[in-house]
Amino acid sequence: MRSLRHLLPSAGSLIVFEAAGRLSSFTAAGRELGMTQAAV
């Protein structure tokens, strides 16, 4: 059976996704995580 691990997002991506959803803003998520809006 082939591994499906390559289909899962990284932990860092999930943290960014959660922050953007919770804050309803890519700018606010970037500010909270210490990243630029473009990096989010």
C-alpha positions in Angstrom: 0.0 0.0 0.0 1.3 3.4 -0.9 1.9 6.0 1.8 -0.5 8.9 1.9 1.8 11.0 4.1 2.8 13.2 1.1 -0.9 14.3 0.9 -1.0 15.7 4.4 -0.1 19.4 5.0 2.8 20.2 7.3 2.2 21.2 10.9 3.4 24.8 10.1 0.8 25.0 7.3 -1.9 23.9 9.7 -0.9 26.5 12.3 -1.1 29.3 9.7 -4.4 28.0 8.3 -5.9 27.9 11.8 -4.8 31.4 12.7 -6.1 32.8 9.4 -9.5 31.2 10.0 -9.7 32.1 13.6 -8.8 35.7 13.0 -10.6 36.0 9.7 -7.6 37.9 8.3 -4.3 37.0 6.7 -2.8 40.2 7.9 -3.8 39.6 11.5 -2.6 36.0 11.2 0.8 37.1 9.9 1.1 39.7 12.7 0.3 37.0 15.3 2.7 34.5 13.9 5.5 37.0 13.1 5.2 36.5 9.4 4.4 38.8 6.5 1.0 38.7 4.9 2.5 37.3 1.8 4.1 34.4 3.7 0.7 33.5 5.2 
